[in-house]
Amino acid sequence: GTSVAKEYAAGALRYLSINDDNKVAIAAAGGISPLVELVRSGTSFAKENAAGALRNLAINADTNVSIAAAGGISPLIELVRSGTSAAKKRAAGALRNLAVHVNIKKARTIAGGRALP
C-alpha cells in the first residue's frame, strides 16, 4: 500500500489494539511483523502509530512475546533515540510494557545484547 494507507492502517490498529480481544486477533492475523517493519522504516507518522499499537499489544502476555520474536525490540530502541516526540513516548511505552511481561534476559538476547532503555 501507499505510505498514507500504511499510516492510516497503523493508526487503526493502534486504536483497535486497546481492546484485549483485538490484541489477540491482531497477532493471530499476522499484524505484529508489519507493525515492527513500520517502526523500522515507515514515515514519521506511521512510526508513531505503529509504536502506539505495539505499546498496546505489549500489555498482553501472549502478544508481547510475539513482538520480541518479530525483532521489535531493536527498532523500538532506535525510535526512542531518534523519533519524533510522540514516537519516542510510544516506543518507550512499548519497551516498558515488554519489560514488564517478557523475560528480560530473553529479550536482550533477541535484541542483540543491547540494554533496554
Residue pairs with C-beta under 8 A, 6 or more apart in sequence:
1 9
3 42
3 43
3 46
6 38
6 42
6 43
6 46
7 42
7 43
7 45
7 46
7 49
10 35
10 38
10 42
10 46
10 49
10 50
10 52
10 53
11 49
13 26
13 31
13 35
13 49
13 50
13 53
14 49
14 50
14 52
14 53
14 56
16 22
16 26
17 23
17 26
17 53
17 56
17 57
18 56
20 60
23 56
23 57
23 59
23 60
23 63
24 60
24 62
24 63
26 32
26 53
26 57
26 63
27 57
27 60
27 62
27 63
27 66
31 53
32 54
32 57
32 63
32 66
32 67
32 70
32 72
33 70
35 50
35 53
35 54
35 57
35 72
36 50
36 54
36 67
36 70
36 71
36 72
36 75
38 46
38 47
38 49
38 50
39 47
39 50
39 51
39 54
39 72
39 75
39 76
39 79
39 91
40 75
40 78
42 50
44 83
44 84
44 87
47 79
47 83
47 84
47 87
48 83
48 84
48 86
48 87
48 90
51 76
51 79
51 83
51 87
51 90
51 91
51 93
51 94
52 90
52 93
54 67
54 72
54 76
54 90
54 91
54 94
55 90
55 91
55 93
55 94
55 97
57 63
57 64
57 66
57 67
58 64
58 67
58 94
58 97
58 98
58 101
59 97
59 101
60 101
61 101
64 97
64 98
64 101
64 102
65 101
65 102
67 73
67 94
67 98
68 98
68 102
68 106
68 107
68 110
68 111
69 110
71 110
72 94
72 98
73 95
73 98
73 107
73 110
73 111
73 114
73 116
74 111
74 112
74 114
76 91
76 94
76 95
76 98
77 91
77 95
77 111
77 114
77 116
77 117
79 87
79 88
79 91
80 88
80 91
80 92
80 95
80 117
83 91
92 117
95 116
95 117
98 107
98 116
99 107
99 116
104 116
107 116
108 114
108 115
108 116
